[in-house]
Amino acid sequence: MKHITAIILLVCLALGNLQAQDSVYARRIIKTLSSKQMYGRGFCHHGDSIAAQFLASEMQTLGLLPLQVNYMQHYTLDCYSFDGPVSLSVNGFELEPFTHYRILPAAQLTRSDKLSTATWSKQLKDGTWVLGVPQLDTYSPIAGPEKANPYFIEVVDSIITKKVRKIKADIPISFHKDYRTQNVVGYVRGVIDSMVVFTAHYDHCGTMGEGVIFRGAHDNASGVAAVMDIARIAASKKPYYTMVFMLFSGEESGLLGSRHAAENPLIDYSKVKLLCNIDMFCGGDEGIMVFNANSPNTKPFFNQLKTMNDETHAAAEIRPRDNRPNSDHYWFTNYCPSIFLLTMGGPYGGYHDPADTCKLCGLNHYNDFMRLILRLANLD
């Protein structure tokens, strides 16, 4: 009888855990979104649309209601993609993409003094600048709205031992005017129509030619996984608040998807109790940072998080920061209380780096952090 009781208890615990946060589910979402079949969730091979279809199908499977037909809020943007193999040689020496050189949007050049501070520079016939730099920049190769002079190339100068005499570049870049992309949007109806909104961007940096894929596990498959896990939990019960879930494209191009969602509302933002954006949610050894924590309409939520953490010690620290246009929460701060959560400390792969893979994406603190967020949303 004791054995039977123990088995029943284990089964009950297992069933109960199905309704709780689940790092196994999150890991599956991260692994799928960061797979090579997603092409870095950029615009080459329509990786953004492949990812969006996967997420819309997942929302439907979980039982979320669509905010738009097929869960898709479409809009257009201008962007670039690097289609086919890229190659660059200096003085006859073939360079390794990403390791030895990186391709950046020209718009970034106009916002910096890189040209004047480069250790050497050379302009190609098509107007592209190739620059020698001590250290390669992190970047988003799919950003930049201007078609003219669309990119420049950084080369780490430590590998160039002689004066630059000859540069040969084959960079198959495509400009896409009014490229059609989409946000993925769904909801779970609550007891009342006041809403809690969870957001994350699912796009990433795409590819740099055929050989380099920016998989974006930490940035931001992990944030999407957390939002989808919250959606899974909300759909399994009748939440008190109506729960809305918005997954954006266009973040790496300048927060364009979230701006479209804010300016073309699918919900009444005056009824939103809190909007919580999650961006880069792997790791967390050092705790959680909360942006826009000090505004009058968000300070109570930050204080609530801090109090809960003081009681549970889920995170090493809950650190407040003022508002910044550094993620998708930003546009919504004009309409409703909006915060942005990200983890501090590792482990995770590099930032805007092909090494940002699921394998390097640590979820050791995931369940503890999620308990805080679920309590904040009245979903615990």
N, C-alpha and C positions, 0 to 999 in steps of 0.2 A: 504493500500500500504506500509505503514511504517513497518507493521508486516511482510509482504512478503519480503521486502528488508532486514530486520533483519535476517530472516530465511536463505535467500540466503547467506548473509554474514557469518553466523555461519557455513553453509555447506561448503563454500569456505575455511574458516579457518580450519575446520576439515579435508578437503581433503589436504590442505597444510601441516597440521601436520603429515599426513601419510608419507610425504617425509622427515620429520625432524627426529631428534633423538627421541626415544620413550622409556621412562623408563618402560612403560607397556610391550612392547616387550621384553626388557631386563629382566624384572622380570620373564616373562614366561620361558625364556631360563635358568635363574638361578634356578628357581623352578624345572624344569625338570631335569637338570644336578645334582642337589643336592638331588633328591628323593632317597628313599631307593632302588628303582628298579635298580639304577646305581651301587649299591654296592661300593660306594665311588670311583668309576671310577679307581679302581685298578685292580689287576690281579685275585683276588678271584672271581669266577663265571664269569670271562671275562668281568668285569665291564668296562674296557677300550674299549673293542670292542662294547659293547652296546651303550656307549656314542658316539663312533665314527660313528656308523650307524645312530644315531639320528642326528648328526651334518651334515653328508653327505646328508641325506634326506632333512635337512633344507636348505643346500646350493642349492640343486636341485630345491626345491620349490621357492627359491628366484630368480632363474634364473642364478646362477653363472655357469661359464664354468669350467669343471674339468681340473686340471693340471695333473692328473693321472686317470687311469680307475676307475670309481666309486668314484672319489675324494680321493682315498686312496694311500698313499705312505707307503708301508710296509717295515719293517725292524725287526731285532730280538735283544733281549737283555736277560740277565740273571737276574732273580728276584725271590722273595719269595711271597707266599700267605699263610694266616692263615685260613685254611679251617675247619669248624666245631667249636664247642664250645671250649673255652680255660678255664683252671682253674688253680689256684695256691693257695696253703695253706701253711702257716708258723705256726709251733707249733699247728697244727690242726685248725687254724683260717682261714676260707675261705676269700680270698681277692677279692675285686671288680676290674675287669679289667678297665684300664685307670685311675680310681680314686685312687686306691691303688698301682697299678703297671703298668709298660709299658714295651713293648718288643722292643728292639732296635737291629739294625744290628750289627754283630760283627765287620764289617769294621769301624763302628763308635768308637768301643772300642779301636781299634788299633790307632785311631787318637786322643785319649784323655788320661787323667790320672785318669779316673774314678776308675779303679781298685785299684790304690794306695791311693786314697782319700776316698774310700767308708768307711762308718761307720762300716760296717760288710760285709763279703762276704762268699759265699759258692759255691763250684763247684759241679754240678750234675754229674751223671754217664756218661751222653752223652757229657760232656765237657762244657755245658752251665754254665755261671756264673750268680748267683743271688746276687745282690748288694744292700746294704742299702744305701740310699742317703737322704739328707735333703729335696731335691726338685726334682720332676720328670722332665725329660727333654722333650722338644718338639722334634719331630723326624719324620722320614719317615720310617715306618715299612716295606716298600716294596723295600727299597734300599739295597745295599750291594751285590757285584758281587761274593763273595767267598762262595762256597758251604760248605767248612770245617768250623766247629764252627760257624754256621750261625747267632747266635743271643745271646744277654744276656738280663737279666731281671732286671730292676730297681724296687725297693720296697721303698716306702716312710717310713723312719725309725721311724717316730713319732707314727705309729700304732703298732710297735713291742715293747712290754713292757718287755719282758723277753729275755734271751739269746736264739739265734736261734739254735734249736736242730734238728728240722725235717722240711724238705721242700718237698712238694709233688706237682709236676708240670705235667700238661697235656696240652701241647702246640702243636696242630697238624699243623706243619709248612711244607709247600711243596716248594721244590726248583725247578725252571723251567729253564732248560738250553735251550737257543735259543728260548725263548718265542716269538711268532709272534705278533707284535703289529703294530700300524700304526699312521702316521700323516694324517690329513684331509686337503686337499688343493684344492682351487678353485680361480677363478679370474673373473674380469669384464674388458672387452676390452675397452680401452680408445681411445681418439682422437689420441694420440701419444703412442709409445711403451715404453717411459720412465715410470718407475713404482714407485708407493708407496706401500709398503708392511706392512700389519698389522698381528701381530702374538700374540698368547696366548697359554698357555698349558691348556689342558682340563683334564689331569689326576689328580688324587689326591692319598691319602694314603690308599684307599681301606678299609679293615675291620681288626679288631683285634678279630678274632673269629666271631661267629654269633651274639654276643650281642652288639658289638661296630662298628658303621659305621661312617667313617669320610666323612661327606657329602660335605665339601669343597665349600660352597657357595661363601665366599670371596676369597678363594684360591682354584681354580681360575675360578669357574663358572662365577664370575662377569666379569673377563677379557675377557672370551670367549663371554659372552653376549654383551659386548661393541664391540668386533670385528665383531660379527654377525650383530649387529645393523648398523655398518658402511657398511658392505656388503649389507645389505638390502637397504640402502640409495643409495649406488653406483649403484646397479642393477636397481634402479628405474629411472636412468638418464644416459646420456652419459657422463662419467667423462672425464676430460681432460687427466689425467694420467691413465694408465692402473693400476687397483687396484688388488693387490694380497693378498690372505688371507690364512694363514697357522696356523693350530691348532695342537699343538704337544702333543704326549704322552711322557712318559719317563722323564718328568722334575723332578719328585720327586725321581727318581733313579739316578740323576746326570746330568740333561740337555741332555739326550741321544737322544731324538727325534729331538731337534733343531740341535744338532751336526750332526746327520745323514742328515738333510735337508741342512745344510751348506756344508757338504762334498760331497753330492750327489745332486747337484743343479738341480732343475726343471726349473729355470729361469736364465737369464743372470744377475748376480749381478752387473756387471759394468753399467747396465742401471737403477739401483735402485737409485732413488733420496733420499729416506729415508725409513728405516725400523723402525717401531714403535711397540714395544712389550708392552703389557698391562697385568699386573699381580697384582691381589688384588686391585679391583676397587670399592669396597663398601666404605661407610663412606665418609671421605674427609673433616671433619670439620676443619682440620688444613691445607688443601691444597693438592698440588701434588708434589711429588718428582720425579726428572728426573735424572736417572743414565746415565753415559757417556755423560753428558751435556757439558763437558769442552774440548772435543777433537776438533781439528781444523775443522773436517768435520761435526761436530754436533753442535758446538757452535752457528752458525747462526740460526739453528732451535730452540734451547733453547731461544735465544734472541727474536726470533719471538713470541714464546709462552709467554715470559715475557711481551713483548710489548702489545700483545693482552689482556693479563690479566690486565695490568695496565689500559687499556682502558675500560674493561668490568667488572672488579672486580669479575670474575667468581669464582676464588679460593682465599682463604685467603692468600696463598703464593705459588709461584712456586720456589721450592728449587733445586739448582743444586748439583749433586754428580759426582765424578769421576767414571770411569768404574770399574765394579766388576763382577766376575763370579757368580752372584746371581740370574740370570734369563736367559730366552732363547735368549735374544738379543746378548749375549756374543760372541757366535761363529761367528756371522755375522759381527762383527766389523772389521774383517780382510778383508772383501769383499765390504762393503758399509757403508754409514752413518747409525748407529743403536743406538737407544735410548730405554730406559725402563722407563715406567711410572707406578707409583703406588700412591695410595692415602695415605694421612697422617691423622691420627685421625679416630675416629669411626663415626657412629656405625657399628659394625660387630661382628660376633662370634669369638671364640678363634682361635688361630693359631695352625694348626694340632690338632684340638680338635673336638670331636663330636658335640660340641655346635655351630660350624660354619655352621649354617643353614640359609635357605632363610628367615625365620621369623626374624632373627636378622640382616639381611643384609640391611643396610640403603642406600637408593638411593636418598637422599634429594638433593645432589649436582650433580647428574648424568647428567641432561640436560645441565647445565652450563659447566661442564667439557667437555662434548661431543662437544659443540659448538666450543670450542678451538681446539679440535683435528680435527674436520671437516674443519675448516678454514685452519689449518696447511696442510691438504691434498688437499686443493682446492676443497672441496666438499660442501661448504656452499652455 
